[in-house]
Amino acid sequence: MGSRAAAATIADAARVPALVIGSGYGGSVAALRLAQAGIDVQLVEMGMAWDTPGSDGKIFANTTSPDQRSFWLRTRTKQPLSNFLGFPIDKDIPKYTGILDAEEFSGITVYQGRGLGGGSLVNGGMAVTPKRENFGAILPTVNADEMYNTYYPRANAGLGVGLVDPTWFDSAECYQYARVGRKQAQRSGFPFVFVPDVYDWNYMQQEQANTVPRSALAGEILYGNNYGKKSLQKTYLPQIKATGRVTISPLHRVSSVTPAAGGGYAVSLEQLNTSGAVIATKGVTADKVFFAAGSVGTSKLLVKLKATGALPNLNGEVGKGWGDNGNVMCGRANHIWDPTGSLQSSIPCGGIDNWNAGGAFAEVAPLPTGIETWASFYLSITKNPNRGQFTYNPATQGVDLNWQTAWKQPSIDMAKSIFDKINSKEGTIYRTDLFGVYKIWGDHLTYHPLGGAVLGKATDNYGRLAGYPGLYAIDGSLIPGNTSVNPFVTITALAERNIEKIIATDF
């Protein structure tokens, strides 16, 4: 009975009190708190459950040898680092509902996690709470006292956030690259800060000692982490299952939401197989619907539903205020006497903070290639002011994003406020072989999509969508384009704040 019960998914023609679309940070928070309040929840996820090992005995594919598990319905990988030592490294793979979606829009590729646990499956786990003085610029209508006294602590506890042991860091072989980054930042007068993460730091130390199977030290990051990372699979999702009130339906995609004749909302779902084909369609009625499909997923769905007349009363703010968190990547070529190490933890643990002076915060990132590269690599988060908008395209029946690669120029300029100075001080140059041929800046992508259903604009101050009682946005779509740091702690904390209010007042 156990296996059959575990396989049960949402039933056609079901009537449900609450439907949550997406199982990333916002969706997981919503599902857990609703269930704990005694409400039965249907949690639907477009991606797979990621609970079954592949032929190699591991659930997730390794970064260095991507197979069909690595990408969402692509026949060729589209790796963020497309080149190495001048050679392209992408390769053909079988089409499969893999874990990382490289979704291509005009001018930008947006990387997103696909599966139960959403973006938590594929990020580096950098769990950063924004500096209090920057919060007003991120979410101006939200009470900062409440966030910093209640909801950020709740999110950090729920996510299992911890910090590297600075003493261990100083001698760990796998963080030589980060120590080089620290030394060079400090020599140029920039503050180097340790950054919290949801990785199990005890496990990391055991990996370094070679007493457990390696995960971060085997380069695992982009396509899932098999052992040490505390993704939502290890934090909110086990708690969700323990309530006994949540039915989880992986490989289910929502295609429509529209008011139902007898109240509530009629929701159409497509069940997928692992090739991405639709194998069943279902229609359910939900009293309340929580959009938690991520900034891109929620925005695309709402824009389409408004434009096609399914939800015509959504307001004109839907689809607006989208940003890339100012993401831009670059590498620097160090001197031969500054090796960064052939063994590199895939989990970054430090950053260079020039936010106030130059508008940039740069993670000192790994290049876990297994060989000495003498390269320092960085993902910068910048105060880029540019915002895109999602619009419905009737010709393709899809949703477009009006982003231009040229809009990354402010991000490049802000990142240069750090790296031009370090290069000048160290007598070093930028690497030109990581994103193509003679290309310095990784300005073609984002890992941190934010906005599209902005809090207080497309919704009220708690995520209730304008025009439709019982519809909510509760994910990164609420945040207008920038968080000054990695965004998932803020997404989680905002969801904790909003769902508490919604449960108290709307149920």
N, C-alpha and C positions, 0 to 999 in steps of 0.2 A: 504493500500500500504506500510505503514511504516515497518510493520513486515516482509513483503515479501522482501522488498529492503534490510533490515538488514540481511536477511538470505542468500542473494546472495553470492556465493563463486566463485572462479576462474572457468571459463568455459573451457570445453574441446576444444582443437584446437585453443585456443586464441593466439594472437600475442601480446606480452607485451614488453614495453620498458625496464622495470626493475623488476626483481623477487628477493625478499628477502626471504631467507630460515631461519626462526626462528625469534621470536619476543622478545628475551631478550634484554639486554642493547645494544649490537652492532647492532642488527637488527632494534630495535626501533629508534636508532639514524639515521641509514641509511635511513629507510623509511620516517622519518619526514623530513630530510634535502633534500632528493630527491624530495619529494612532494612539499616542499616549493620553490624548484627551478623550479616548473612547470612540473615535470616529473610524469607520471602516474605509480603507483607502485602496484604490487601484493605482499602482505605479507602473506606467508604461515606458519602455526604453527602446529606442530604435536599434541600438547595438546589441551585442551578445552578452551573456552572463559572465563569460571568462572564468569558468570554474572547472574546465576539462583540459587535462594536459594534452599536448600534441604528440607527434611521433617521437619527439626528442625527450619526452617525459616532463616537459615544462609547459606551463600555461602560456607564457609570453615569449615572443621571438626576441633574439638578441639584436642589439643595435647594429652590430657589424655584419650580420648575415640575415637581412630581412627576408621573410618568406611571405606566404599569403596572409599570415596573421597580422602583418605589419600595417597594411593600409586598407582603408574603407573603399571597397568596390573600385579599385584601380587595377589596371593590367601592367603598370610600371610604377616603381617607387618614385616618390617625389620628395627627396630628402632635403631638409633645411640647408644642410651643407652639401651642395650639389657636386662639388669638385674637391679633389685632394691632390696636392702636388701637381696641379694642372690637369689631372685626369677626371673626366666625369665618372661618378660612382653609382648613378641610378641603374636599376636593372629590371627586367621583366619578371612579373609575378602572376600567379593565378588570381583571377577576380574572386574576391571573398569579402565578407563583412568583417574586415580587419579593424584594428584598434585605433588607428590614427587617420583622421580625415584631413586631407590637404585640399581644402575647398577653394577653387579658383574663381576669383572675381576680377573685374576689370581693375588692373593696377595692383592687386594684392592677393596673396594666398593666405588663407586663414586656417591655422592648424587647430583641430579640435579632437577631443577624445570621444570614441564611440564604444559604448558598452556600459554595463551596470557599474556606476561610479563615475561616469562622464570624464571630465577633464582630469580628475584626480588620478586616473589610470596612467596618464601620459606626461604629466608635468614633472618638474624637478623637486616638487614638494616644498619649495621655498615659501614659508608661511610667515609673511611679514605684515605686521600691523602698521599702518601709516603713522608717521609722526603726527601728534595731536595738532600741531600748528598748521599742518597741511590739510586737515580733514575738512575744514570749512569750504575749501575750494573743490573738494571731491563731491560731497553730498551736503550742499548748503541748507537744505530744508530739514535735515536730521539733527536731533539733539545730541551734541557731542558728549555731554556728560553721561547720558544713558548708554551710548555706544562704548565709551571707555571704561565705565564702571560696571556694566552688566553684560553687554552683548559681545564685545571683543573677548573678554575673559571666558564667556560661555563657549564661543567658537573655538578659541585656542585649546580649551579643555576637551571639547568634543572631538577636535581634530588630532589631539595627541601631539601638540607642538613641543619641540625641545631644541636645545642649542648644543652645538659641538663643544666638547671639553677643550678649552683653549690650550691646556698643558699637553694633552694628547695630540692636538692639531700641530703643535710646534715641531713634533718629530715624526708624524705619520708620513710614510712614503707616499701614500696616495694623495696627499695634499701639498706636495712640493709645488705644483702649479699655482696653488692659491697663496703659498708663502712668497713666491716670486711676485705674484700680483700685489700682495700686501707691501712688500719691500719697495717696489717701484712706485706704487701709489703714494706711500709715505715720503719717499725721497722727493716727490714733486709737490708735497705739501697737501695732499688730499687725505681726508679721513678714511681709513679702512674699517669697516664694521662687520662683525660676525652676524650672520643672518639666520634666524630660526628656520627649522625644517621639520617635516613630519617623518623623516627617516628615523628608524630605530637606531640610535647612536651606539647602544651596546652591541647591536648586531654589526654595525659598521666596524667597530673595534675588533670584533671577532673575525670579520672578513679580512682585515689587515693582518691579523695573526694567523690567518689561514686555518681556522678551526671550524668554520662553517662553510656551506656552499656560497660562493661569491655572487653578488648581485650588483650592487653599486660598483664594486671593483671588477666586475665583468662587463662594465660599460652599459648595463641595462638602464634605460631611461625612456627613450622616445616611444617604444612599443610595449611598455609595461615593465614592471619590476617584479621578479618572481619571489623575493624573500623579504627584504628589509624595509620596504616603504610602507608606511601606514596610509594607504589610499583609503577612500571611503569603504572599500571592501572589508577593511579591518576596524573601522570606527563606527560611523553612523549605520551602515547597512546591516551588520549583525544585530544591532539594537532594534532596527526596523523589523527584522525577521522575528525577533524575540517577542514582539508585541502580539503576534498572532492575528493582527488586524489588517495586514497589508498583503495584497496579492500583487506579485511582481511579474510583469509580462515583457520579457526581452524580445527583440526582433519584432517589435510592434511600432508602427509609424502612424502618427495622427495625420489624417488628410483633410478633415473638416471639423469645425465646431460651429454650431448655429443654434439659436434659441429653439427649444422644443415646445410643441403645442401645449402640453400640459404643465409647463414650468421646467426649469432647469435647462440643460443644453444637450442637444443631440450631437454625439461625437462619432465620427467615422474613423475606423482604424484599418490599416493594412498590415497583415502578418507577412513577414519576409522569410525566405530561406537564406542559407549562407552564401548564395550567389547573388542575392539582392532582388530576386524575383518575388512578386506578390503571390502567395499561395492561399490566402484567405482574406476576405474582407469582413469586418464586424461593425455593427452599429450599437452603441450603448447610450444610455441617458444618464447624465451626471448632474447632481444638484449644483456642484461647484467644480470649477476647473482651474487648475494651477499650471500656468505656462512656465516650465523650467527646462526648456530645450536648449538653453544657452543663449548668449547674446544673438548669435546668427540664427539659430533654429527658431527661437521665439519671435524674433523680428520678422523673419521670412514668413512664418505662419500667419502672424497678425496682419502683415501688409497684404498678403494674398487674400485672407478672409475678408478684410475691409474692401479691397478692390473688386472682388468677385461677388459682393453682395451677401456673403454669409453672415458677416458682422459689420453692416454698413455704418453703424453708429459709433464705432471706434473713432477717436478724434484724430485731427490732422498731425498730431505729434508722433503717431505710430510710425516707426521706421527711421526716425530722426535721431540725431545726437550720437551717432556711432563713431567710436574711435578705436585705435590700435594700441592703447596704453603707451604710445610713443616708442614702440619696440624698434630697435635697430641693432644689428650685430656687426662686429668687426674683429679682426685678428691683428696682432702685432708680431713681428719677427724679432726675437730676442738675440742677443749675442751668444756666442758659443759657450761663454762662461756662465750663462743663466739658463741651464736646462730646466724644463718644466716637468720632466719625469715621464717614463714610459707607462707606469701604473698610475692611473688617475681615477679618483672617485667620480662617478657620473653625477653625484649630488653636490651642487655648489654650496658653499657654506660662508661666503663672504662677499662683500661688495664695496664699491667706492662711491662715497656719497658727496656729490657736488650739486645737489638739488637746489639749494638756496642760491648759490653763486652762478651756476651754469645750466640749471634745469635738467640735470641728468643724474640718474642713479645706475651704476653699472655693476652687474653681477660679474665676478671673476669666474668664468665658466670653464668647464673641462673640454679637452679635445681627446677623448678616450680612444685613441687609435691603436694602442698597444706598442707604439714605437715612440722614440724621442722625437719631438717636433720643434723644440726650441720656440714654440709659439705660445703667446698668451691670447686667450680668446675671451670675448665679452658679449653679454647681452645687456644692452642699455635700455632703461625705461626713461622716457623723457617727457617734458612738459609740452608735447606737440599740441598746438591749438586746433589743428584741422579736424573736421568732423564730416563723415560721410552720411549718406541717406540711402535706405533701401526703397526701391520702387518696383511695383508690379509691371511685368512685361507681358502684355496680352499675346504677342506673337509667339513667344516660347512657353507661355503659361508658367513662367518662372519668375523669380525675384532677382533683380540686379542691385548691385551696390555701386554708387558713383564715387569710387575712390581713385585717386591718381597717384602713381608712384612718386611724382614730383612733390606731393604733399609730405613726403618723408624728409625733405630737405631741412626743415627746422630740427628734426630729430638728429640728423647727421651733424648739424652745426652744434647742437647741445652736447652730443657725444664727443665731438672734437674738442670741446672745452676741457675735457679730461685727457684725451689720448694724444692730441697734438703736443700738449705740455709734457706728457710722459715720454713721448718719442724724442722731443727736443732735449730733455734732461738726460735720457739714456743713450742718445745717439742711435736710435732704432727707427725702423720704418714699418708701415702697415703691410700686412700680408695681402697679396692680390690674387691668391689661387684657391680661395675657399668657396666663393659664390659664383665662379665662372672663370673666364680668362681675363686678367687685368681688371678685376672688379674688387674694390676695397670694401664697400658697404653692403651688408645684407639688409637691403631696404625694400625687399619684395614680399615680406611676410609679417604676420603677427601670431604670437602664441596667446595673446591676451585680448580677445575681442570683448568690447564693452559698449553697452548702450543699445538704442533702437526702440526701447519702451521706457523712456527715462522717468524716474521717480518724480512725482509732482508735476509732470507734463502729460505723458501718455496715461499715467495713473495718478491716483491721489498720493498722499504722503506715506501710504503703507502698501502700495502695489496693487490697489484695486483698479482695474482697467475702466477708464471713463466710458460711460454709455451702457455698461452691462453688469448689473449686480451679480455677484457670484463668479466673475472671471477675474483672475489675478495673474500678474507677472511676479515671479519670485526668484529671479536669477540675475546673471550679469547684465542682462538687457536693461536693468533699472539704473545702472551706473553710467553717468555720461562721459564715457570715452577714456577716462584716466583715473588711476588711483595712486600715482606717485611711486608705487612699489608693486610687487606681484599681487594680483587682485583676489586670490581665492579666500583669504581670511576675511576680507571686507565683504565679499559676496555671501559668505557663510554667516557672518555677524548680522548683516542687514536682513537676511532671511530669518534668522532667529528673532530679531526685533519685530519684523512684520508679521510672522506667523503667530507670535504671542498675542498681538493686538487683534488679528483676524479671528483667532479662536475665541478670544474673550468677547468680541462684539458681533461676529457674523454667524455664529453657530448656536 
